[in-house]
Amino acid sequence: MSISACAGALGAEISGIDLCATLTEGDVAAIRDALLEYEVIFFRDQPMSPANHAALADIFGKPQRHEAYPHVEGFPQITILENDEANPSKIEMWHRDMTFRAHPPIGSILHGVVIPERGGDTLFASMSAAYEGLSDSMQRFLSDLVGIHDFRFGFKESLEE
């Protein structure tokens, strides 16, 4: 297995591993450590089945279902996200998946199945790098503030369905 940093603020590509095979304890530890260090990890050319996808999610803890979207039959922890004329995106703004929960997940696994030739980009931002880039006085100011993440804001349309 090889782990290569992608950019200065976040991201690493992990290669030389087959996510459809049984992962060793060492593989699992390396993948988890890479996520914690780089915040976003990428695996290319991994034609995962729903069972493989679910097994990968299990190494990070108990997966959670997102109530606003349909899921893969037999795998309630795998959300189906579509964005076409028949199924337009429900949210097209920066967000962090499921932080409205009392115990939010460590992250999300995105496995592109149908990908457009252009457009449809998914962007990632490092909130820890953004915070570290703030002045000391701004960090002190923010340190006593509390953020409220509420499902009703940003997913209003989903709640009405």
N, C-alpha and C positions, 0 to 999 in steps of 0.2 A: 504494500500500500504506500502511496506517495501523496503528500499533502503540500500543495503549493499556494502561497498567498496570492490573491487576485489584485488587491488594491491596498492603498495605504490605510484606509479607515476600517474596512471590514471585508470579509469574504475569503474563502479558500476553496480550491478545487481538489477533490479527493479522487485519485485514479488508482488503477491496479487492484480493484476489489469488485467482486460480483455480489451485488446486493440481493440476488436471487438465491445465492448459496447460503448455507448455514454459516453464520459469522462466529468467529472465535471470541473468547473473552477479551483477548488483546485487540481484536478488530473493534469490538464494541467500545472498549475504553478509549481507543484512539479517535473514533468518530465522535464520541461524547466530548472528549477533551478539545477536539478541533472546533466543535460548535461553541463551546465556552470561550475559547481563545479568539476565534474569528467571527463569531456571531451569526454568520451565514455560511453554509457549506454547500457545494455543488457537486453532483455526480453526473457525468455525461453518459449517454448511451446505456441506460439501465432500463430495459423493457420489463418493468415490474408488473406482476399480476396484483390484484387487490390483496391477496394473501401475503405476498412479498411486501407490499406497501404497509400493511398492518403490522407485520413482523418488525419492519424497520421502525415504525412509530413506537412499538412496545419497548425498544431499548432506551427511550427517553422518559418513560413513565407511562401512566395510564392515559391513553388517548381520550379526547373529549369530542363529543358531537356538537356541531354548530346547528342550532335549531332553525336558522333562517334559510337553510338550503337543503336540497335533497341529498341523499347519500347513495352509495353503491349498495345494491341489494346484497344482504348478508354481511355487510361491513358498515355498520352505522357510524363508525369512527372515520370513514372516508367520505368527505364532502365532495359533491359534484359542483364545480363552478363552470358556468357556461357564459359566453358573451357573444351572442349573435342576434340577428333580428328577432328570432322566436324567443330567445332567452337573454334579454339584455342584462348587463351587470347591474346589481342592486346598489353597489357603492363604488364610486370612482374617485376616491380621494385617499390621501395618506391615512393609513390606519394600522393598528396592531391587532392581530387576531385575538379575539375573546378576552381582552383585558377587563371586560366588565364582570367577569366571574370572580368569586371570592378567592379562588385558587386558579389563576390563569395557567395555561400550559406553558412549557418552556419554549415552545416554538410551533411552527407549522411545517408540514412537508408538502411541497408543491411538485406534482408529477404531471408535466404537460403531456396530454394525449393528442389533442388536435391543436396545432400551433399555426397561426397565420404566417405567411411569408414575411409580412411586415406589419408593424403595429402590434398591439397586444402586449406591450412591454410590462414587465413586473420590475419595479424598482425597490431597492432596499436602502435603508438609512440607519446609521449607527447612532442611537440616542446617547450611548456612553461617550462616543467621540464628540458629539455635539456638546454635551455637558462639559467634558474636559477642555473644550475649546473656549469656554466662557471665562471671563475674568474671575478672579478670586471673589471680588465683591458680589458679582452676580450669582456665583455658586452659593455664597453665604445667604443671599436673599432667598434663593430658591430652596435652600435646605430645610426651611421650616414650613414650606407650602405642601399641601396635599392635593393630589389630582383625583378627580372623580371620573371614573369611566363608566358610563351608563349606556346600556344597550338601546335605550329609547332615542338616543341622539346618534344620527348617522344611519340608523336602520329603521327609521320611521315607516318607510314603505313596506319593509318586511313584516313588521308587526301588524300592519293593516291587512295582510293577506290571510 
